[in-house]
Amino acid sequence: YGFYSGFDSDNSSGDFSEANHKVPEMLDRDPHQSNRTGKQNGETEIQENGIKRHRTSLPAPMFSRSDFSVWSILKKCIGLELSKITMPIVFNEPLSFLQRITEYMEHIYLINKACSHADPLERMQAVAAFAVSAVASQWERTGKPFNPLLGETYELTREDLGFRFISEQVSHHPPISAFYSEGLNKDFIFHGSIYPKLKFWGKSIEAEPRGTITLELLKHNEAYTWTNPTCCVHNVIIGKLWLEQYGTVEIVNHSTGDKCVLNFKPCGLFGKELHRVEGYIQDKYRKKVCVIYGKWTECLWCTDPTTYETYKKNEKRGGEQKKKLVSEDDIKSENDEADDMPEIQDTVQFIPGSKLLWRINCRPPNSSQMYNFTSFAVSLNELEKGMEAILAPTDCRLRPDIRNMENGNMEVASKEKERLEEKQRAARKERAKDEVEWHTRWFHQGTNPYTGTSDWLYSGGYFDRNFSDCPDIY
């Protein structure tokens, strides 16, 4: 989540600070694409049916990144750990990584669907679709979320969607974000921790997500665990930034022994495999009972294995004829292909008889001027009237650098970001001098009850709203 997450560090020197870079001009704002609710930022319109209508656009459009090159920063940092690099704020998007994690919940209807199914196979299909949908919001999101400060939190309660969510930055080095969500109807618990490992390959940046994600369906007494695919951003030196997800995701149902194996395919020769996801569900006897296919940027289908194999064989026969038409001049090396944005982005080839599991939500029409946010993402940093009085003082919505960037005040945002990082540095030095250990507030380190691996578990109590001992981080 967020390919640069982990770059900005309180150890970095001022040489790479965004204060040393000029801020580009703002894109022209379309007056018709302002906040369509007709309310000022921070107020939420109540519809006649009593449901809150969340904002549909940001207060100010994004700034152009065309005057900047990521490479201009990275080339000074060859040989340094990526976690020690501070990126100019122009490469950010006005969300914290904790808010970015909350985007898991955009397709919560898939959890609700899993809860409603009596058949464990159908439950696994819905959970698999939810796992894929969780990375869908990253499509074309090449902006870097703000690194959370140690002790930073984010809460979100959506009564209309039936959940509440809390996250905390529990470690700074390495950066670890822990989260916990529960259904308001007590039907599910969703929790985990994420600490991406970053690798810089010269022309691309790869983020390998570490940490276990757990979904518990309480009515069915079931628990599912998985880890996200690897995210890679290409053309960090020159050209248009584009990202792909690849790797194998294994979703295990610890109650039934069923397993779903999803292969997020790397782009491959001519980009034919870009965004593709293929996999299968097997029962506890390792028999394949379902095939899943689609694109994480588009939709996901499932069909029975026999139908899928028959279709693939027929497709291969037709493909042999097409191969003969390709000349040697048309064949490029796979390494060269990976450096460019693939042009081939076919829609998913539908196999007759398949069942639709999930389809991506349409983005708002002005999404390209709002960091390619989804409608759900647009609402995440909204500071509603009266909210400040009940939020924890560590909540992301109160971060002055993110708030100023969202409002289009880039220079102020840049200075605030530096101030917060310096404050974090000073606090750490003070703790080291007094030999005081940092204590997390809402999560504790423990063992995942289903995988037996180390995990960060919710300690409870956040929604009692006793914030008297929260750290002063802003």
N, C-alpha and C positions, 0 to 999 in steps of 0.2 A: 504494500500500500504506500503509494507516494514514492516515486523512484529515488528522490534525493533524501528521503527521510533519514536522519542520522548524520547529514553533512554538517549542519551548523553546530559549532561546539563552543563551550565556554573556555576551551583551551586555545582557540585560534588567536592569531595575532592580528593586529589592526591592518596589516598589509593587504589582507583579502577582504576587508570590511566593505559593506555596500556604501558606506559614507564616502568612499573614494570614487564612486561612480556617479555619473550624472543620471538623472531620472528622465526617461523619454516622455514625449508628449502623450497626452491622453487621447484615446480614440474618440471620434465624434460620437456624441450620445444621441440616440434617437429618442426624441421627446415622447413618442408614442410607446416606447418600451420602458418607461419608468415604472415605478411600483403600481401595478394595475389595481390594487385594492383601493387606491385613492387615499391611502393613509400614509402618514409620515413614517420613516424608519423607526421601529421600536413599538409601533402600535399594530394591533391585529384586529381585523374586521370580524365581527361575529355575524354569521349568516342567520337567516330566519329559523333554521332548524337547531340553532344553538351550537353548531360545530364551528370551531375557530377556522378561519381561512388564513392560511399562511402566505407570506409574501411571495410574489412570483418573479421578482428581479432584485438585483443588488442596488444599493444606493448610487453607485458610480460604476461605469464600465471599466474593464481591465485596461492596463497599460500595454502598449506595444513592446514586445521583447525583441523586435527586429534589430535594434541598435546594439544588442549584446550578444556575446558568444560565451557559452559555457566553457569552451576551451581556453578563453582568455584568462579564466580563473584556474582551471585545472592544470594548465601547463606549468604554472608556478608551484604546483603542489605534487609534482611527480616524486614518488618515494615516500610521501606522507600518508598516514592513515586517512581514509576518506572521512572518518568521523571528526577529523581535526580541521576540515575545510568549511569556511563560511561563504555561502553563496550570496550574491547581491539579491536584495529583496524583490527585484523585478522578476526573478525566476519563481517567486512564491505564488501561491494562491491564498486568498484570505480565509483560510481554515487551519486549525491545528490538526496534527496527525490524529489526536483523540477524536476530533469531529469526523475525520475521514473514516476512521474505523466504524463509526456509528452508521455509515452508509450501508453496512451489512443489512440494516433493518429496512431498507427501501422496499424490498420484496418480501416483507413479513407475511404476506398472504400465503406464501409457500409453506411457512411453518404452520399456519392455521390449517392449510390443506392437509399437511402431514398428520396433524392432530386429529382431523376429522375422518381419516381413512381407517377402516377396520382391517384391511389387508396389509401385512407388513411389507410386501413388495411395493405396493402403491405408496406407502410411507417412505420407503427408501428412495423411490423415484422423486418424490417431492423434496426430500432432503438434498438429493444430488442436484436438483434444479436450484435450490437455495444456495448451495455451495458455489455453483457457477455464477449465479446472479450477483453474488457478493463482490466479484471482481469486475462486473460489467460496467460499473460507474467509472472505472479507470479509463475506459475507451476515450482516446483523444485528450485525456487529462495529463498533460505534460508539465503542469505547474507543480512546484514543490510545496507540500503542506508545511506549516511552521512546526519546528521541533518543539514538543511540549517541554516546559520547564519541569524540573523535579518537583513533584507535589501538585502539579497542575491537574485539574479534574474537568470532566464534562458530563453533564446530565441531560437527559432528554426524556420527557414524558409525552407520549402521544396517545391520548384517550381515544381518538378517532381510529388509530391503528391497533390499539390494545396492548401497548407495551410501555415499559420504562427502562431506562438504560443509564448506567453510570460507569465511568472509566477514570483511571488515575495513572499518571506517569510514576511508576514505582522505582525506576532506576534511570540514571543519566548515562553512566558508562558501565556496561553497554546500555543503550537506550531501550527500555522495556515498557510497553504500555499494556495495562491489564484492564479488562472490561467484564461487565456482568449485566445481563438483561433478563427481565422476567415478564411473562404475560400477565396483564392485569386481571385475567380470569383464572390465574394460577394453573395455566395449562402447559407452560413450557419454561425452561431456564436455559439461557444461552450465555456461555462465558468462555474466556480464554485470555491468552497473553501473546503479544506479538513483539519480536525483536529481530528486525530484518538485518541480515548480513550483507554488506555492500561490497561489490567488486568493480573495479574500473578496468576495462579491457582496452582502453585507448580510444576507441570509437564508440563504445557503448558502456552503459552502466547497468549492472545486474544487481537486483535485490532478491536475495534468497530469504523467504519468510520463515523464521523459526518460531516455535511455540505451537501449542495444541489448541484447537478450537473444539468446544464441546457443546452439543445440543441435547438437552434432556426433554423428552416428551413425557410429562408426568402421568397423564391418563393411561398411557400404554406401558409405563414403567420401563422406558427404553432410553438408552444413551448412545449418541453417535459422536465419533471424534474424527477429525481430519486436520490436515495442514494445507495452506494455500499453495498454488503454483508459484514458480519463479517469475518475476517481472523483469523485463529488460527494455531499456530505452536506447534506441539507436540514433546515430547522427548527432552526438553531443558536440562534435567538433565543427562540422559544417553540414548544411542541408536541413531539411525539415525533420524535426523530432518525431519519432513514431515509436510505439511500444508494442511489445508482444508478451504473451504469457505462455510459458511452457513448463513441462514437467508432469510427473504423475501424482495425482491426488487420490489417496485411498480413504474412503469413508467406511468406517466399521460400525456396525450395529452390535454393541457389546451384549445385548440381550438375546438376539436370535442367532448371531454368528454370521449373518448376511454381510456381504462386503460389496461396495461399489468402487471400481477402479476407473478413474477418468484420466485420459491422456490428453493434456493440452499440447497440441503439436507445434513445434517450431516452424517458422515460416517456410523453410525449404526452398528448393529450386523454383524460380519464377514466382515465388510467393504463393504457390497454389494451396499450401497448407495453412496460410496465415489465419489466425483466430479460430482454427478448427479444434473442436473437442470431440473425442470419440472414446467410448468405454463400454463397460458392461456391469451388470449386477449378477453376483453369484450367491448361491445359498451356502449354508454351512457345510454342505458336501462338495463344494467347489463346482457345482453345476451352473453353467451360465443360463440364467432365466430371463434376461432382458438385455438388449443393446441400446445404448444411448449415443446420440450423435447431434451435432449442430455447431454453433459458433458462440463463443462467450460474449460477442458483441451484438448478437442478433437473437437467437432462439435455440431451444433444445427440444429434441424429439426422442421418442423411444419406440422400439418395435421388438418383435420376438427374434431370437437369434437365427432361426431358419430363414425367415423372410429377408433378413439382412444379408446373410451369406449368399443367397440366391441372387439378390440384387447386385452384390459386389462382383460375383462371377460374370454376370451379364455385362456389367460396366467394364470389366477388365478385357473381355473379348472385343468390345467396341474400341477400347483404348489402344489395343495392339495395332489396329488399322491406322489410328491417328498418329501414332509414334513415327510411322514411316514417312509422314509428311513433313516432319521437322528436319531442317538441314543442320549441318554441323555449325554453320555461322550463327544459328539461333541459340546455340547452347552456351550459357555463361557458367562460370564457376560458381559454386554455392557460396564461397567466401565473398566474392564480389557482390553477389546478389544481396547478401545480408547487410551490406553497407548502405544500400539504397532503399527508399520506401517502395515496397512492392506495389505494382500497379494492379495486379490481379486480385480482386476482392469479390469473388462470386458470392451470390446468396447461397444458402444451404440447399443442397439437392434433396428434395423431398422423396422419401421412399413410401410408396402407396401402402396404406394400412397403418402408418405411424400415428402415435398419439402425441399431441403438443404438451410439453411439460412446462415451458416458460417462454415468454417473449419479452424483449427489452422494452422499457417504457420510452415513449417519445420524449425528447428533450424540449425545453421551451424554445420558441422561435428565436429568441435573442441569446441563446446559450453560448454562441461563439464569442460574444462580447462579455460573457460572464465566466471566463475560465473553463468553458465547456461543462459547466455544472448541470446536473440533473435538477428537476424541480425540487426533489427532496433535499439535495445539497444546498440549494439556494436558501432554504429555510433554516439551516442548521445554526447560523450565527445570529439569527434574528433575536434582538433584545426587546422582548415585549414589555409593555407598560406594567410596572409593579413587580417585574421579575427580579430586578436587582436586589430587592429587599429580602427575597427568599433564597437566592442562589448562594452556594458556597463562595467565599471570597477568592477561591482558586479556580473558579470556572472560566473556561476559554473565552466565553462571551465578554468577560471583563478585561481581557488582555488588550492593552492600549495599542500595541503594534498591529495586531490583526484588525482591530476596530478601525484604526486610521487608514490602513490599506484598503479595507472594504469601502470606506468613505471617499477614497481617491486621494488622500493626503499622504503621498508616497514618501516625501522627505521626512515628515513627522514620524511616520511608521518606521522608517529606517533608523532614526535616532532612538526611538523607543525600544526597538529591537536590541540595539547595542546596549542601552541602559539596563534592560532586563538581563541580558547575558552577563554584564559586569556585576550586577547585583547577585546573580547566581554564583559567580566566581568568588565574590567576596564572602558570601554565606558559607561556601564550601571550605574556604581557607579558615574561617572562624571556627567551624566545627572541627577541623583538623587540629587547630591550635589547642582547643579545649578538650580534644579527644572525645568528642560527642558523636555518636552514630546517628545516621538519618533513620527516622522511623516512618514507614508508610502509614497512611491514615485509614484507608478503606479496604485495603487488600493485604494479604499476608502470604509469605512463601510457604508452599506445602507440596503435597503430592496429588496428582490427578487420580481420582479414585478408580478410573476406568483403564488408564494406560500405565499407571504406576510410575510415570515420569514426573520430573519437577514441574511445578505449575504455580501460578499466582491465583489465589482463591479469594473470593469476596468475603470480607469479615462481617458484613451487615451493618445496619445502623445509619446508613447515609440519609435515608428519607425521613429519619427522625428529626433531621435538620438541627442537630447540635454542632455548630461549626466554630465553637469557642476556641478550640485548640488547633485550628488550621494554620499552616505556615503563611507568612507574608511574603509572597513571591512577586507581586506586581508593584 
